[in-house]
Amino acid sequence: MIANEYVLELQRLQHIGPVDIPHIEGVNMIVKDRLDAHTYDPRFLAGLKKTNAAGLKEHHADMRTFDTGTVARAYLDDINVQPFIANEMGRKVKFFKIYRDQVKSSDNAIIYVHGGAYYNEGSTGFMTILKMLAKIYDGIIYCVNYHQCPENPYPDSILDVLAVTSLVNKRRPHLTLMGDSAGACIGLGASQMLSQLGIANFENHILFYPTVVQGSDLNGPLWDDQRIAINPNQRKFLRQDYLRHKQLDRIMTHLYLNGNDIDLTSPIISPLYADPTTFKNLKILVGEFDPLRLQAESFAEEVGTAGEKVDFVRYGGMGHSFLNYLGQCAASEDALHEAVRGINL
């Protein structure tokens, strides 16, 4: 997408408001479809074809390497990135502090938990996205560089988020949880424990394409790609992506547990089964063709029908991990703006 087309598409997306989607109760839906509805964005589809050809191992070894396209490096030069170690709750956890000088005294903070299928260390490669987020957020971002599985299986990553949040909460009382994919699941587990232990309560929960359940029926309704409307000529690509993510789901769960006998219906590891009133001010941002979309919709409905505020933003033409297309697909940049809408004071 050339720069002018990118800007025009970004402006179009930013003017799309809520719509009524009857099958998702209690949820404020914003559907940002492509003009060519129910088709993949050409740039995302090109990346998807490359991923399917490469296979699971190659894809996740390089899942945080991407071309930031029109995002100029100089545009982000004023963003500070500082590494720290949290020595809290008997743990030693690395994290990054990311911010602009203008907001360094803010009481507002995001605890960001990156994705990567629980076993891919994503925070360093994800830094351009976090710096872009810091550019538009009026607070401090703390990205938890949690210990990876299988060497550090469940619940180690959740306890790492507890440790960093406990440290941050001593100085910044207004906390927002933000995470993507598997990181969102880790963060939701931590949110429950922080609340139950009386350490902290997140005021907002903002999730990009979250994993919310482990060990689900891969032939069940949460994985039924026939429920997704798509141009018939592209159905085969959607089907391939669903099959690949089903394989990945099994691998993720195996590595996350590392042989330990864990009840996968526990709400800490599968937030879909949690007390939905825990998750205040929930916002979910997901791609139309993301294989995790259906579980995200189910989770949103659980929280919404429990009386909590839920916004659900769905991006046409996008699949999983679409933030990686920042600078190539306008939806990626728009999603960052949607994420901070309402939490900038």
Residue pairs with C-beta under 8 A, 6 or more apart in sequence:
1 9
1 43
1 69
1 70
1 328
1 329
1 330
3 70
6 69
6 70
6 327
6 330
7 330
9 330
10 330
10 333
10 334
13 32
13 330
13 331
13 334
14 334
14 337
16 30
16 31
16 32
17 30
18 28
18 29
18 30
19 29
19 30
19 31
20 29
21 27
21 29
21 31
24 297
24 300
24 301
24 304
24 312
25 301
25 304
25 305
26 301
26 303
26 304
26 305
26 306
26 307
26 310
27 300
27 301
27 304
27 310
27 311
27 312
28 309
28 310
28 311
28 312
29 312
29 314
30 311
30 312
30 313
30 314
30 338
31 314
31 316
32 313
32 314
32 315
32 316
32 331
32 334
33 288
33 316
33 317
34 41
34 316
34 317
36 317
37 316
38 229
38 230
38 231
38 288
38 316
39 230
39 231
39 234
39 317
40 48
40 234
40 237
40 289
40 317
40 319
41 316
41 317
41 318
41 325
41 329
41 331
43 325
43 328
43 329
44 287
44 317
44 318
44 319
44 322
44 325
44 329
45 234
45 237
47 324
47 325
48 237
48 241
48 319
49 237
51 59
51 244
52 237
52 240
52 241
52 244
56 244
56 247
56 248
56 251
60 116
60 117
60 119
60 120
60 248
61 120
63 116
63 117
63 120
63 122
63 125
63 321
63 324
64 116
64 120
64 122
64 124
64 125
64 126
64 324
65 125
66 324
66 325
66 326
67 327
67 328
68 128
68 326
68 327
68 328
69 325
69 326
69 327
69 328
70 327
70 328
71 128
71 132
71 326
71 327
71 333
75 135
76 128
76 131
76 132
76 135
78 100
78 101
79 98
79 99
79 100
79 131
79 134
79 135
80 97
80 98
80 99
80 100
80 101
80 104
81 96
81 97
81 98
81 127
81 131
82 96
82 97
82 98
83 94
83 95
83 96
83 97
84 94
84 95
84 96
84 97
85 92
85 93
85 94
85 95
86 92
86 93
86 94
86 95
86 163
86 164
86 166
86 167
88 162
88 163
88 164
88 166
88 167
89 159
89 162
89 163
89 166
91 159
91 160
91 163
93 144
93 145
93 146
93 147
93 160
93 163
93 164
94 145
95 142
95 143
95 144
95 145
95 164
96 123
96 127
96 130
96 141
96 142
96 143
96 145
97 140
97 141
97 142
98 127
98 130
98 131
98 133
98 134
98 140
98 141
98 142
98 143
99 134
99 139
99 140
99 141
100 134
100 135
103 137
103 138
103 139
103 140
104 140
106 138
106 139
106 140
106 172
107 139
107 172
107 173
107 174
108 138
108 139
108 140
108 172
108 174
108 176
108 343
108 345
109 139
109 140
109 141
109 142
109 168
109 172
109 174
109 175
109 176
110 133
110 137
110 139
110 140
110 141
110 142
110 175
110 176
110 177
110 178
110 206
111 142
111 144
111 161
111 164
111 165
111 168
111 175
111 176
111 177
111 178
111 187
111 202
112 130
112 133
112 141
112 142
112 143
112 144
112 178
112 179
112 183
113 143
113 144
113 146
113 161
113 177
113 178
113 179
113 180
113 183
113 184
113 186
113 187
113 190
114 122
114 123
114 126
114 143
114 144
114 179
114 180
114 183
115 122
115 179
115 180
115 181
115 182
115 183
115 184
115 208
115 321
116 122
116 148
116 181
116 182
116 183
117 181
117 182
117 248
117 251
117 252
117 255
118 148
118 149
118 154
118 157
118 182
118 186
118 252
118 255
118 256
119 148
119 149
119 150
119 252
119 255
119 256
120 148
121 145
121 148
122 183
123 130
123 143
123 144
123 145
126 143
128 326
129 323
129 324
129 326
129 336
130 141
130 143
132 326
132 333
132 336
133 141
133 336
133 339
133 340
134 141
136 336
136 337
136 340
136 344
137 340
137 343
137 344
138 340
138 344
138 345
139 172
139 174
139 176
139 343
139 344
140 172
142 164
142 168
144 160
144 161
144 164
146 156
146 157
146 160
146 161
146 186
147 156
147 157
147 160
148 157
149 156
149 157
149 255
149 256
149 258
150 255
150 256
150 258
151 258
153 255
153 256
153 257
153 258
153 260
154 256
154 257
154 258
154 260
154 262
154 269
155 189
155 268
155 269
157 186
158 186
158 189
158 190
158 193
158 268
161 186
161 187
161 189
161 190
162 190
162 193
162 194
162 197
162 199
165 175
165 190
165 194
165 199
165 200
166 194
166 199
166 200
168 175
169 175
169 199
169 200
174 203
175 200
175 201
175 202
175 203
176 202
176 203
176 204
176 205
176 206
176 343
177 187
177 188
177 190
177 191
177 202
177 204
177 205
177 206
178 187
178 206
178 207
178 208
178 339
179 185
179 186
179 187
179 188
179 207
179 208
179 210
180 207
180 208
180 209
180 210
180 321
180 323
181 208
181 209
181 210
181 211
181 292
181 320
181 321
182 211
182 252
184 207
184 208
184 209
184 210
184 211
184 212
185 210
185 211
185 212
185 214
185 269
185 271
187 205
187 207
188 205
188 207
188 210
188 212
188 271
188 274
188 279
189 268
189 269
189 271
191 202
191 205
191 278
191 279
192 267
192 268
192 271
192 274
192 275
192 278
193 268
194 200
194 201
194 202
195 201
195 278
201 280
202 280
203 280
203 281
203 343
204 280
204 281
204 282
204 283
204 342
204 343
205 279
205 280
205 281
205 282
205 283
206 282
206 283
206 285
206 339
206 343
207 282
207 283
207 284
207 285
207 296
208 284
208 285
208 286
208 323
208 335
208 339
209 285
209 286
209 287
209 290
209 292
209 293
209 296
209 320
209 321
209 322
210 284
210 286
210 292
210 296
210 299
211 252
211 292
211 295
212 270
212 271
212 272
212 295
212 296
212 298
212 299
213 222
213 270
213 271
213 272
213 273
213 295
214 252
214 253
214 256
214 264
214 269
214 270
215 253
215 264
215 270
216 222
216 223
216 249
216 295
217 223
218 246
218 249
218 250
221 227
221 294
222 294
222 295
222 298
223 242
223 246
223 291
223 294
224 294
225 238
225 239
225 242
225 291
227 294
228 238
228 288
228 289
228 293
230 238
230 289
238 289
241 289
241 291
241 319
241 320
242 291
245 291
245 292
245 320
246 291
253 264
256 269
262 269
263 269
264 270
265 273
266 273
267 273
267 274
267 275
268 274
271 279
271 299
272 295
272 298
272 299
272 302
276 302
276 303
276 305
276 306
276 308
277 303
277 306
277 307
277 308
279 303
279 308
280 308
280 309
281 308
281 309
281 342
282 300
282 303
282 304
282 308
282 309
282 310
282 311
283 310
283 311
283 312
283 313
283 338
283 339
283 342
284 296
284 299
284 300
284 310
284 311
284 312
284 313
285 313
285 315
285 335
285 338
285 339
286 292
286 293
286 296
286 312
286 313
286 314
286 315
287 293
287 314
287 315
287 317
287 318
287 319
287 320
287 322
287 331
288 314
288 315
288 316
288 317
288 318
288 319
289 317
289 318
289 319
290 296
290 318
290 319
290 320
290 322
291 319
291 320
292 320
293 314
296 312
297 312
300 310
300 312
303 310
304 310
313 335
313 338
315 322
315 331
315 334
315 335
316 331
317 329
317 331
318 325
318 329
318 331
318 332
322 329
322 331
322 332
322 335
323 332
323 335
323 336
324 332
325 331
325 332
326 332
326 333
326 336
327 333
